[in-house]
């Protein structure tokens, strides 16, 4: 699957403005970012005419989830991207990285979010995340847990505006119960 690079860059620029970050957008000779069916990015590029581009999402650019360290440092800021993708910035291996997340399904049907770093080489796998379904309290049923390659600790992200979510969203993203419980 391909993602339009110009649209990715436009949304990323808005993320950088929103977060006050000054990380330069990576240059890349291809017009697309390419991911495999399992959501893993690949530096191989396909033929633009054969790539299936996701549709524009009406909520493109709106914050989907954020995560901060106990000290308040931003660890992750993801917004709605093209189609069912998210994109934004992730603190990974000591630096902020441009990220593209693709919603995928395991063989069991369980959804997960594959995260890819986007750099000069294209999109490459960075980690994955899934809904955290702890039913004791609504705040815990509103989170995503990420495992990033090369990082010891998981990143726990808070979903944005859970009260506005619809049942279809919860199911698609892997939440087992609607918010609030």
C-alpha positions as CSV (number, residue, x, y, z in Angstrom):
1,X,0.0,0.0,0.0
2,X,1.2,3.5,-0.8
3,X,0.7,6.7,1.1
4,X,0.9,10.0,-0.7
5,X,4.1,11.7,0.4
6,X,2.9,15.3,-0.2
7,X,-0.2,14.7,2.0
8,X,1.9,13.0,4.7
9,X,4.3,16.1,4.7
10,X,1.4,18.5,4.8
11,X,-0.2,16.8,7.9
12,X,3.3,16.4,9.5
13,X,3.9,20.1,9.1
14,X,0.7,20.8,11.0
15,X,1.8,18.4,13.7
16,X,5.1,20.2,14.0
17,X,3.3,23.5,14.3
18,X,0.8,22.1,16.9
19,X,3.6,20.6,19.1
20,X,6.0,23.5,18.6
21,X,8.7,21.1,17.3
22,X,11.4,22.0,14.8
23,X,12.3,18.6,13.4
24,X,12.9,18.9,9.7
25,X,10.7,16.9,7.3
26,X,12.8,14.1,5.7
27,X,13.4,14.5,2.0
28,X,12.8,11.4,-0.2
29,X,12.9,11.0,-3.9
30,X,9.7,9.0,-4.1
31,X,6.2,10.5,-4.2
32,X,4.9,7.7,-1.9
33,X,5.6,6.0,1.4
34,X,5.2,2.2,1.0
35,X,4.0,-0.3,3.6
36,X,3.5,-4.1,3.3
37,X,0.1,-5.7,4.1
38,X,1.2,-6.3,7.7
39,X,1.7,-2.5,8.1
40,X,5.5,-2.7,8.1
41,X,7.1,0.0,6.2
42,X,9.5,-0.8,3.4
43,X,12.2,1.2,1.7
44,X,11.3,-0.5,-1.6
45,X,9.1,1.6,-3.7
46,X,6.4,0.4,-6.0
47,X,5.0,1.8,-9.2
48,X,2.8,4.8,-8.4
49,X,0.1,3.7,-10.8
50,X,-0.2,0.3,-9.0
51,X,-0.3,1.7,-5.5
52,X,-3.7,1.9,-3.7
53,X,-3.8,5.3,-2.0
54,X,-5.9,5.7,1.1
55,X,-8.8,8.1,0.9
56,X,-8.7,11.4,2.6
57,X,-10.1,11.2,6.1
58,X,-12.5,13.9,7.3
59,X,-10.6,14.1,10.6
60,X,-7.1,14.3,9.0
61,X,-4.8,16.3,11.3
62,X,-6.9,15.9,14.4
63,X,-5.1,14.4,17.5
64,X,-5.9,10.7,18.1
65,X,-3.6,10.0,21.0
66,X,-0.7,11.4,23.0
67,X,1.8,10.1,25.6
68,X,4.1,11.9,28.0
69,X,6.9,10.7,30.3
70,X,6.4,11.1,34.1
71,X,8.5,14.3,33.8
72,X,6.0,15.7,31.2
73,X,8.2,15.2,28.1
74,X,6.2,14.3,25.0
75,X,6.8,10.6,24.0
76,X,4.2,10.3,21.2
77,X,1.7,12.6,19.4
78,X,-0.4,10.9,16.7
79,X,-3.0,12.5,14.5
80,X,-5.5,11.1,12.0
81,X,-3.7,10.6,8.7
82,X,-4.9,9.3,5.3
83,X,-7.5,6.5,5.4
84,X,-7.1,4.4,8.5
85,X,-3.6,5.6,9.2
86,X,-2.2,7.8,11.9
87,X,0.9,9.9,11.8
88,X,2.9,12.2,14.0
89,X,6.0,12.3,16.2
90,X,7.4,9.6,18.4
91,X,10.4,9.8,20.8
92,X,12.4,6.7,19.8
93,X,16.0,5.8,20.5
94,X,16.9,9.2,21.9
95,X,15.3,11.5,19.3
96,X,12.0,12.6,17.9
97,X,11.0,10.6,14.8
98,X,8.4,11.2,12.1
99,X,6.0,8.3,12.3
100,X,3.3,6.6,10.2
101,X,1.0,4.2,11.9
102,X,-1.1,1.7,10.0
103,X,-4.1,-0.1,11.5
104,X,-3.8,-3.9,10.9
105,X,-5.3,-7.2,12.0
106,X,-3.7,-10.3,13.4
107,X,-4.7,-13.7,12.0
108,X,-7.1,-14.0,15.1
109,X,-8.8,-10.8,13.9
110,X,-7.4,-8.7,16.8
111,X,-6.5,-5.2,15.6
112,X,-3.1,-3.6,16.2
113,X,-1.3,-0.4,15.1
114,X,2.0,-0.9,13.3
115,X,4.3,2.1,13.8
116,X,6.9,3.1,11.2
117,X,9.6,5.7,11.3
118,X,9.6,7.9,8.2
119,X,13.0,9.2,7.2
120,X,15.1,9.8,4.0
121,X,15.0,6.1,3.2
122,X,11.2,5.9,3.4
123,X,9.1,4.1,6.0
124,X,10.7,1.4,8.2
125,X,9.2,-0.6,11.2
126,X,9.5,1.1,14.6
127,X,7.1,-0.9,16.8
128,X,3.5,-1.8,17.4
129,X,0.6,-1.0,19.8
130,X,-2.8,-2.2,20.8
131,X,-5.7,-1.1,22.9
132,X,-5.3,-1.6,26.6
133,X,-8.5,-3.2,27.8
134,X,-8.3,-2.9,31.6
135,X,-11.9,-2.6,32.7
136,X,-11.4,-1.4,36.3
137,X,-11.7,2.3,35.4
138,X,-12.7,4.3,32.3
139,X,-9.3,6.1,32.2
140,X,-7.6,2.7,31.8
141,X,-9.9,1.6,29.1
142,X,-8.9,4.7,27.1
143,X,-5.3,3.8,26.4
144,X,-3.0,2.3,23.9
145,X,0.2,0.5,24.8
146,X,3.2,0.6,22.4
147,X,6.3,-1.6,22.2
148,X,9.1,0.2,20.3
149,X,12.1,-1.6,18.9
150,X,15.2,-1.0,21.0
151,X,13.2,0.4,23.9
152,X,12.9,-1.3,27.3
153,X,9.8,0.3,28.6
154,X,6.4,0.4,26.9
155,X,4.8,3.7,25.9
156,X,1.3,4.2,27.2
157,X,-0.8,6.6,25.1
158,X,-4.0,8.3,26.1
159,X,-6.7,8.4,23.4
160,X,-8.0,11.9,22.7
161,X,-11.6,12.8,23.5
162,X,-12.9,9.3,24.2
163,X,-16.4,10.6,24.9
164,X,-16.7,11.4,21.2
165,X,-15.9,7.9,20.0
166,X,-18.5,5.7,18.4
167,X,-18.9,1.9,18.8
168,X,-17.4,1.3,15.3
169,X,-14.2,3.1,16.3
170,X,-13.9,1.1,19.5
171,X,-14.3,-2.2,17.6
172,X,-11.9,-1.2,14.8
173,X,-9.2,-0.1,17.2
174,X,-9.6,-3.1,19.5
175,X,-11.4,-1.6,22.5
176,X,-13.6,-4.3,24.0
177,X,-16.0,-2.0,25.8
178,X,-17.3,1.5,24.9
179,X,-16.0,4.5,26.7
180,X,-17.0,5.2,29.4
181,X,-17.6,1.9,31.0
